Amino acid sequence: MRVLRRALGTLLALGAAISCTAAHGDDARPHAGRAPAPAPYERLLPRPASARAEGAPYAFGAGTVIRTGTSAPEEVRRVGELLAEQLRGPSGLPLPVVEGEEGGGIRLRLERGAGELGAEGYRLTTTPAGVTLTARTPAGLFHAGQTLRQLLPVRGPGGVPGGTVTDVPRFAYRGAMVDVARHFFPVEQVKRYVDQLAQYKINTLHVHLTDDQGWRLAADSWPRLAEYGGAGEVGGGPGGHWTKEEYRDLVAYAAERYVEVVPEIDMPGHVNAALASYGELTCDGKAPERYTGTKVGFSSLCVGKERTYEFIDQVLGELAELTPGRYLHIGGDEARATPAADYAAFMDRAQQVVARHGKTVVAWHQLASARPAPGAVLQYWGHDRTAAAEKAAVVAAGKAGHPVILSPADRAYLDMKYDAATKPGLAWAGYVPVQRSYSWDPGSYLAGLPESAVLGVEAPLWTETIATRADWELMAFPRVLGLAELGWSPASALDWPAYRLRLAAQAPRLTAQHIPYYRAPEVPWE
Ligand code: TNX
């Protein structure tokens, strides 16, 4: 009976898919008072470099297998297993992962010679015989799988419409940041976010691990940082910290989803939790109280003390050892309690420490006005009203070879309120409605900064006002999807009127994943 019901479901879903495909171009299924829903290949988000609906669909059903090649590397099998896991729940199908080249189903093909697909690109081809995912790398196969998920119905088995997608990202760095320092969040919630983000091809998770209000990662060399400095948060809650094991587990979980973790230890400012834990880090040797407010710019490491450099060397050393990724983020923002000359001197040494531990520096863009070391990456968080001289320093650094990550606060900051009615959030950079957060072009955003200097985009979520999963996800969704598209899709695809329809079509998916997204009024939600 169950099998029969499933088969019937397949047929019905297939019918719907075919009619969508047939309607492609002049989709004429009007909803009352709403724009027509885009056909499957047109509602992919982020929009692919190219997608064409063509030919008959593949019926995805009880017999469907996920097929890796006979001599495929273990990693491809893992990608297949993860894809199977992601598809089994929604489809209710068994989807075994099998080896072998011949036969139908979903085929994962690693084609090392497919240079045009780059490090993350892929091709997806659907015919009645099956769906073939081709990529030069396992990462590309993973992204192809995420596209396939979007071509299938949100629930139940169904049909994948015939067609081809050929897709490569515009930018290498497509990030989201979460601040677990102002309010503590357990690794489980961050993993959930990784799953949510990876399905939209975000490939970097920046974790802001330390700030005035809390130190969230254990360090063996300085145990009181987490034990004492982590036991608090904004508003006076208990706070908490991650053990090294939990952090390793998060990093591995993210890596399986092709998300690289960039850990941040913010310095020389934003360090009250560290100073409260170890009085020897302050210039007068006295530890301040722990802090539970939301002011910024009042704390500083003691730049003239040698102990400061032993501290950062040991802490960054442990972090580098725990982190397989390329980057260590050393903050460097809002160091208002550090005189400019001291700031530059401190950042010189901090950058040397990072290099000595074999990592590449990322810092907030204030480093541009000091002395960024060769190769250091700058993260721009200015906004429309940022002083011209500050922008010019970032543009000059970008032209001199420093890759720039764009996180403009009045577009990309997920902690800015959508509008006056948003309960959580801040508004120092203005309100950021969904349309505004999407409507800018990273390649031409900073006047004078060539697109080749833009490493990518990142959407930070600061948590001074965000203490629950529900508020976190309400602020991130749907804006983070727009950032995902700005990072991935070609400039020619960026178009608000079309994007809002693609976004609207994601609603059933977000709902099925229990994501309490904000139903922005400018989007005709399905
Ligand atoms: C600015 S962005 C900060 C953070 C705050 C955030 C709140 C940046 C590098 N510094 O310390 O949490 O604004 O929106």
Residues whose N, C-alpha, C, O or C-beta is under 5 A from the ligand:
A	BS01	TNX	V296 D333 W364 W381 D415 W462
